[in-house]
Each structure stands twice: as structure tokens, then as C-alpha cells.
Amino acid sequence: MTYGTALFLIGVGAIMRFAVHASTSGFSIHTAGTILMIIGVVGLVLSVLWAAAFARRRDALLERPVVRERRERW
């Protein structure tokens, strides 16, 4: 899940939870909004952790010296 998707889910969930004043039978819009917000927050946290782990790995790869053998042509 990307940052944009997570923020979208949080936004839609917040609208469903706090801005919608409709009632239905057998389905709670407010509960669905809360679930979407939780999924969005979990996705955002996982995205941040994934990006941090990838950045550390990338930095470690960039710091490693590259040694190449020179091939002589005869």
C-alpha cells in the first residue's frame, strides 16, 4: 500500500465516520468508516517502515566500494 492509498482510506473513513448522518438497517456506516481509518493507519505505518528499511538497504549498497578488475587487451 502506498502513502496515497493509505491517506485516501483514512480520508474516506473519516468522512464516513464523522460527516455522514445516515442510518441503515444491518449495516453501520460509522463502523465501516472506523474500519477504513484503521486499515489506512496500518497501511501508512507499514509503508513508512518499508520505505525506511529500503532506504537503509540502499544506503548500505551505495557505501560499499565497487572493485572492478581491469582487463588488458592484447
C-alpha positions in Angstrom: 0.0 0.0 0.0 1.4 3.4 -0.9 1.2 6.6 1.0 -1.5 8.0 -1.2 -3.7 4.9 -0.9 -3.4 4.9 2.9 -4.2 8.6 3.1 -7.2 8.1 0.8 -8.5 5.3 3.1 -8.1 7.5 6.1 -9.9 10.4 4.4 -12.8 8.3 3.2 -13.1 6.6 6.6 -13.1 9.9 8.4 -15.9 11.2 6.1 -17.9 8.1 6.6 -17.4 8.2 10.4 -17.8 11.9 11.2 -19.6 13.5 8.3 -22.3 11.1 7.2 -25.5 11.3 9.2 -27.5 8.5 7.5 -28.8 5.3 9.2 -29.2 1.9 7.6 -30.5 -1.4 8.8 -28.0 -4.2 9.0 -25.0 -2.0 8.1 -23.3 0.7 10.2 -21.7 3.4 8.1 -19.9 4.7 11.1 -18.3 1.3 11.9 -17.2 0.9 8.3 -15.6 4.3 8.4 -13.8 3.4 11.6 -12.5 0.2 9.9 -11.3 2.1 6.9 -9.5 4.6 9.0 -7.8 1.8 11.0 -6.8 0.0 7.7 -5.4 3.3 6.4 -3.3 4.0 9.5 -1.9 0.4 9.5 -1.1 0.8 5.8 0.6 4.1 6.4 2.7 2.7 9.2 3.7 -0.3 7.1 4.6 2.0 4.1 6.8 4.2 6.3 8.6 1.1 7.8 9.0 -0.4 4.3 10.5 2.9 3.0 12.8 3.2 6.0 14.1 -0.4 5.5 14.6 0.1 1.8 16.5 3.4 2.4 18.8 1.7 4.9 19.5 -1.1 2.4 20.0 1.4 -0.4 22.5 3.4 1.7 24.4 0.3 2.6 24.7 -0.6 -1.1 25.9 2.8 -2.0 28.6 2.9 0.6 30.1 -0.4 -0.5 33.1 0.2 -2.8 32.9 -1.2 -6.3 36.1 -3.0 -7.3 36.4 -4.0 -10.9 39.3 -5.8 -12.5 40.9 -4.2 -15.5 41.1 -6.5 -18.5 44.1 -6.0 -20.7 43.6 -6.3 -24.5 46.4 -7.9 -26.4 
